[in-house]
Amino acid sequence: MSETKATVDLSSLVGGGDNPTPLSQAKLNANLTAVVPFTLEGLPAGLHYCDEPEIAGYVMCCGTGCVLCRVGKKVEDRVLLPVYLPLTQRVGVMLVSRKCTPKALMPQLVDHIKQAEAAGQRAILFICRNEDYTFTVDSRHLLPTDDDGASLVKQVLEAITAGTVRIDSVVQTLTSAQLLAVDSIKRALALREG
């Protein structure tokens, strides 16, 4: 005789899905990614990268008492920069390192955006992450026929200003209990703190 198993509503496990964010994380990799910047203002954030399969990505550092800090995971100082992604017609958020070395992303972004502004134009940027984690950035001026996402960008900026959308919503925020539910993190904390 087979037992009837109880079901679970997955949305209840992640805090409900009734208010999905209109933002997505702009993932930069070896493929060319087209972005249309609409601001030079981003949100500073301390992030931990977790390669554990249960997490597999960036997690917000929760500051004092942070489990990931306590197990020795490095905090990466990033700026969360919203951009328009014309290929998917979404507003995305790039996780930009504050590094200012010549091939780092931030100085190249600022340089291309300021050059376009000096010419009285807006730019579309083409970004590629190289194998050594440096970046190649190329750009051209937006043409009148290019999709710049103006109406969507306006809606998202209004929602951010109203507080109904958060730029940092594209990065996981996990509680100590959620992090300690991952066996390898729980073991690492036990080894570190005895």
Secondary structure, DSSP 8 states (H G I E B T S, - for coil): ---------HHHHTT-SSS--SEEE----SS-EEEEE--S--EEEEEEEE-STTT-EEEE--STT-HHHHTT--EEEEEEEEEEETTTTEEEEEEEE---STTSHHHHHHHHHHHHHHTT--EEEEEEE-TTS-EEEEEEE--TTS---HHHHHHHHHHHHHTSS-GGGGSB---HHHHHTSHHHHHHHHHHH-
